[in-house]
Every structure is written in structure tokens, then in C-alpha cells.
Amino acid sequence: MRPSRSLDRTLPRLVLIGGLPGAVATLAWLWLQPHTPEVRWTVTVAVLGCWLGSAVAARDRATRTLNVLANLLAALREGDYSVRGAGAGTVDALGLVMLEINALGDTLQSQRLETVEAAALLRTVIGEIDVGVFAFDGAGVLRLVNRAGERLLGRPAEAAIGRSADMLGLSAYLGGPATRTSDVSLPGAQGRWEVRRGIFRQNGLPHQLLVFTDLSQALREEERQAWQRLIRVLGHEINNSLTPIKSIARSLRRIVVADPLPTDWHEEVQHGLTVIEGRSGALSRFMAAYARLARLPKPHPRPVLVAPWVQAITELEKRLSVVVVGGPPTVIAADPDQLDQLLINLVRNGTDAALDTGGGVRVSWRGENGDFELLVEDDGPGLSDTANLFVPFFTTKPNGSGIGLVLSRQIAEAHGGTLTLENRAGARGCVARLRLPATTAGLPQQRVPALGPLAHVMPAHKSTRDAVQG
């Protein structure tokens, strides 16, 4: 609906047009009838005065009303939400307009209060958090910095705002990856920091936001906890071996210094030495297993045909016939030796679980969202404790070392993939999911050098199975 372009002019014209018939009829009757000149002129002046006065009064009323509405809207536009219009109500149209304008003022006042409070909260949070926050405009000029950012720059905000990123030494962080870890060297801090970069718009113009998070303290805390866990695990295993060795050595000392020697001293010494040898060997194997876990070499990817590789590994399991369900012809780029270690461990764990319930083990693979996914399913009792699956040296097997799954996950992550274990949905047992980036998936097999079923797995299988058992 478009309002009239000149209401203060149109309204008087409408009043004049509306009163024209009555005025003409009155004057015609007045001048055509036999009246005295005094009556004629008096009535004529009165009629014309009332007619024109009504038009002027209508114009003035419309002008005042429009001026009031304009003043109210101007106050709202200028942010003065305390002004209210009088005469608001539902009796007439003007009252309804005033009522709506007053309601609009209340709404805008409430919204401004919420905005001011939210902005104050945001400023407080940004000022108190222990991360450096910098906001740059499109020209690379600093527009906002918090207290942590001031400490990084070694200068107050007043001396930093308005300067370019080059002058502040931050221009290198306005490009490159959105999230990265960098060795930061600024006037107020040095060390390992995580740098995050984002884009936001203000007044319709793009700005960049830089967030610096100090990783040194977190890394030191993680390092301290790692050392504590390492010392606790090593101390536990070493004490478990040294305590019986010490006790048996003390007993053997009493035997050999006895005079005369006991009649069965030879058997006692042999037994004691056998126990010492066994405990020492167990401790040596434990330390060797931990060394392998800590020194996983960098993978050297080569094309691997998935079907022959899976078939070769499953044939090594003699306790149970592992079913190869199969999948589409696939070639992946991976380190064959490390991949063997991973799959041997998954198949062995599945077999151990299936033997407890008399079930089976199945291996399949597929493409999943552009990645390669291999599944090892078993019909065992399932997982009772999923929180400690990948904790080093945690095992539920009587003869397990507790490094098999940890080593397997390290191999998967070294290849840019993931390894997860979970209970099967709607059925008994567990499923292990190995997901790897299928960088060469789908290549024609005839273009890949032929790898025999045991070409890259046989030389290391016996030692590999011993290494990852557990």
C-alpha cells in the first residue's frame, strides 16, 4: 500500500470538494430568495468561512499528526527508545498507529539491551580467556586484540590497534591452513602454539580472526603424565619379575652355604635357576615388546592387492578356518609388512574370542565414502570393557602382552587411517573396522605389479605373530 505523496494538500482538497455541493446549494437558495442584502452577505461570509476553515483545520490536523509520527520514527532511528506517543489505543486508526509505534520502541529497547549485555559478556570472555585473539580488517590492519594478545605482542592495545599485520609480525599467519601448529616467536612469547584462522564479516566487509593457543603447558602436562604411566607400568612389570628372582636367589644362597648340603640340593638349585631363567626371559620379552611399540618405523607405501593379502593372512591361522567374505577388487597404497602385523593381530584376536564360544571369524572389505574399510567380525562374547582397549599393556588374555591393539592402531594412524573395535549390533561378537584412505583404490589390477599371496608376508610371519600377540 503506497501512501499519498502530499496528504497535507490532498486532505484539504477533499474537504473542499465534499463541502462544495452544500455551499453551492446554500448560496443559491440565499441569493435566489428575497432576502435583504445584509442577510445575504452575512450568511455568504459565514458559509465560505466555515467551508474554507474546515479545509484549513483538516490540513493542520493532518500536518500535526504526521509530524508527531515522523518525530517518533526519527527518535527510533536515532536510537532513542524512551520516547512514546500519547493517545495510543484501539479506538481509532491514529491510536492503533501510536500503539504499534510504542510497541516497536519497547521491542527495539529490549533488543538493544540484550545486544549490549551480550557484547559486554563477549568482551569480558575475550578479555579473560588465556588465548590470544586478533581481528584484522580486509587491509590487514589490526582492529581488535584482547589482553592475552597484548601480552603476545608485548605492547598495549592502544599501541597495536591500527597497525598492519606486517608491523606486528603476524602477517605470516593470515595465510596458509586455517588450523596449524607453529613455533611462534613474538616479543611476548616463544614456543609451540596452535594458530586458528577464521573469516567473519562486520559492516558487510570481510575480516580475519586469529586465535593463538599456547600448547607448551598442555604438552608438558601430557609429557609428565606419559612419564608417570611409563614408570608405573615398567615398575610394575620389573617388580613382578625381580621379586620372585630375589626370593629364589635368597633361598638358593641358603642352600649352597648349608653344611652339609641337603640331599636334594641339586634339584632345588635346578628348579630355582629354571624359575629365574623363566622370569628373566619374560622380563626381556616385555622390554623388547615395549621397544617395538615405541619405535614403530615410518611406513613405506607400496601397491597392495587386498584380496591376495587378506587370503594370505587368514591362511596363517591354523586353529580356526577364517572365512574370507571378500569385497570389490581393490588396490591400496600401504606398507605391506606393517599391514601384515595389523591384520594378523585382528585375526588372532577374533579367533581367540570365537574359540571361547565355538563361533567363527569373517573378513570382508568395501569402499566407504571414498575410503577403504576392512572388517573383521567374530562370534565371540563381545567387548565388556571398551575404555581400555587401546591402553598400552592392558590385556584380558592370560598370556597377552597388551600391546597388540595399541601397535595396530599406531600402524593404522601412521597410514592416515583409523582402527576401531565395537560390539556387533543385534548379534553376539565384536567387529574391528580398519579404515584407510583409498588413494589408489580402484586401479586396474593388471597395472599393479603382481604380488603373490605370500610374497611379502611369509618371511616375517612367525616373528610378527609373536610380536603382536596380546
Protein Blocks (a to p, Z undefined) as FASTA:
>chain_A
ZZdfblmlmmmmmmmmmmmmmmmmmmmmmmmpccdfklmmmmmmmmmmmmmmmmmmmmmm
mmmmmmmmmmmmmmmmnopakbccehiajkbmmlmmmmmmmmmmmmmmmmmmmmmmmmmm
mmmmmmmpccdcddddfkopafbdcfklmmmnopafklmgopafklnopmmmmgcjfbdc
dddddfkbgcddddddddddeehiacdddddddfklmmmmmmmmmmmmmmmmmmmmmmmm
mmmmmmmmmmmmmmmmpccddfklmmmmmmmmmmmmmmmmmmmmmmmmmmmmmmcccddd
ddddfklmmmmmmmmpmkbccddebpcdddddddfklmmmmmmmmmmmmmmmmmmnopac
ddddddeehiacdddddfbebjfblklmmgghiafbfkbghlmmmmmmmmmmmnopacdd
dddehiacdddddddddfkgoiafklpccddfklmmmmmmmmmmmmmgZZ
